[in-house]
Amino acid sequence: MSEFDLEPVPGLPENLPEGEQLRWQGAPQWGALAVRAFHARTVAIYFGLLIVFRVGYVIVAGEPLKVALLSGLWLLLLCLMAVGILALMAWAFARSTIYSITDRRVVIRFGVALPMAVNIPFKAIQSAGLRRYDGGVGDIPMVLGDGHSVNFLILWPNVRPWRFFDAQPMLRCVPDVDRVADILAEALRQATAAERDGAGEDAAESRDAAGGAPQLGTAPATGR
């Protein structure tokens, strides 16, 4: 049994409070994660160039084509091992990660060896972006307001790349990213409107209370 099996709701560390509703849940697409976060394609291209250079060098040295191809075989095996390890890591990270959007917050559950969950309330989110890739997959980075921060190393790969000191949590390599972005945008708009309405009602109640309270007056002192 893993710690994930103890979750009352998959992807959430505890049951949602009364009145809070889950709007969407999803996970990264492991293939896109392997390419975008673990750079498996870049590693494959790098080894491909090494193999071409090795084979060409041996041919120029006067060796037969068969010998040249065999000389690059060990590099090919090394390439397959490296890409395979990166793909396996991407699959494991995607399998252990669940993104959740409620009408009050974003929750990122992640961790292969050490499961963790990060709650990002809407009031901490200053803005959110959208980056699309092929196949409808994309990223949704979130800019946090002042006084709110996350640790880049702990949250990786669920953070915007290269933002080490002002880390931005990110829903990474999400399938059907346009629909997910619309869900998040609508939830943020409704939460902002509700907070604004609540602040207006509190202000009105304060004014009413001040206006309805008995006023203490002073009367001129009379003497004899």
ChimeraX attribute file (.defattr): number of C-alpha atoms within 10 A of each C-alpha:
attribute: neighborCount
match mode: 1-to-1
recipient: residues
	/A:1	5
	/A:2	8
	/A:3	10
	/A:4	17
	/A:5	9
	/A:6	11
	/A:7	13
	/A:8	12
	/A:9	12
	/A:10	15
	/A:11	22
	/A:12	20
	/A:13	18
	/A:14	11
	/A:15	11
	/A:16	13
	/A:17	7
	/A:18	6
	/A:19	7
	/A:20	12
	/A:21	12
	/A:22	13
	/A:23	14
	/A:24	14
	/A:25	16
	/A:26	16
	/A:27	22
	/A:28	25
	/A:29	19
	/A:30	21
	/A:31	17
	/A:32	25
	/A:33	24
	/A:34	24
	/A:35	18
	/A:36	19
	/A:37	20
	/A:38	19
	/A:39	16
	/A:40	23
	/A:41	13
	/A:42	13
	/A:43	16
	/A:44	16
	/A:45	12
	/A:46	12
	/A:47	19
	/A:48	16
	/A:49	11
	/A:50	16
	/A:51	21
	/A:52	13
	/A:53	13
	/A:54	18
	/A:55	22
	/A:56	16
	/A:57	13
	/A:58	17
	/A:59	16
	/A:60	11
	/A:61	10
	/A:62	9
	/A:63	13
	/A:64	11
	/A:65	13
	/A:66	10
	/A:67	13
	/A:68	21
	/A:69	17
	/A:70	12
	/A:71	15
	/A:72	19
	/A:73	15
	/A:74	12
	/A:75	16
	/A:76	17
	/A:77	11
	/A:78	12
	/A:79	21
	/A:80	15
	/A:81	12
	/A:82	16
	/A:83	21
	/A:84	14
	/A:85	15
	/A:86	21
	/A:87	21
	/A:88	15
	/A:89	17
	/A:90	25
	/A:91	18
	/A:92	15
	/A:93	23
	/A:94	24
	/A:95	16
	/A:96	19
	/A:97	21
	/A:98	21
	/A:99	23
	/A:100	21
	/A:101	22
	/A:102	20
	/A:103	21
	/A:104	20
	/A:105	20
	/A:106	23
	/A:107	21
	/A:108	24
	/A:109	23
	/A:110	26
	/A:111	19
	/A:112	13
	/A:113	10
	/A:114	8
	/A:115	13
	/A:116	19
	/A:117	17
	/A:118	16
	/A:119	13
	/A:120	20
	/A:121	16
	/A:122	21
	/A:123	15
	/A:124	16
	/A:125	19
	/A:126	13
	/A:127	13
	/A:128	17
	/A:129	12
	/A:130	15
	/A:131	14
	/A:132	16
	/A:133	14
	/A:134	7
	/A:135	10
	/A:136	13
	/A:137	19
	/A:138	25
	/A:139	24
	/A:140	25
	/A:141	21
	/A:142	22
	/A:143	20
	/A:144	22
	/A:145	12
	/A:146	9
	/A:147	6
	/A:148	13
	/A:149	16
	/A:150	17
	/A:151	14
	/A:152	20
	/A:153	11
	/A:154	12
	/A:155	21
	/A:156	16
	/A:157	21
	/A:158	26
	/A:159	25
	/A:160	23
	/A:161	16
	/A:162	10
	/A:163	11
	/A:164	13
	/A:165	10
	/A:166	15
	/A:167	22
	/A:168	24
	/A:169	29
	/A:170	24
	/A:171	27
	/A:172	26
	/A:173	28
	/A:174	25
	/A:175	20
	/A:176	14
	/A:177	22
	/A:178	18
	/A:179	11
	/A:180	22
	/A:181	20
	/A:182	11
	/A:183	17
	/A:184	22
	/A:185	15
	/A:186	13
	/A:187	19
	/A:188	23
	/A:189	14
	/A:190	14
	/A:191	17
	/A:192	15
	/A:193	12
	/A:194	12
	/A:195	13
	/A:196	12
	/A:197	12
	/A:198	12
	/A:199	12
	/A:200	12
	/A:201	12
	/A:202	12
	/A:203	12
	/A:204	12
	/A:205	12
	/A:206	12
	/A:207	11
	/A:208	11
	/A:209	11
	/A:210	11
	/A:211	10
	/A:212	9
	/A:213	8
	/A:214	8
	/A:215	8
	/A:216	5
	/A:217	5
	/A:218	6
	/A:219	5
	/A:220	5
	/A:221	5
	/A:222	5
	/A:223	4
	/A:224	2
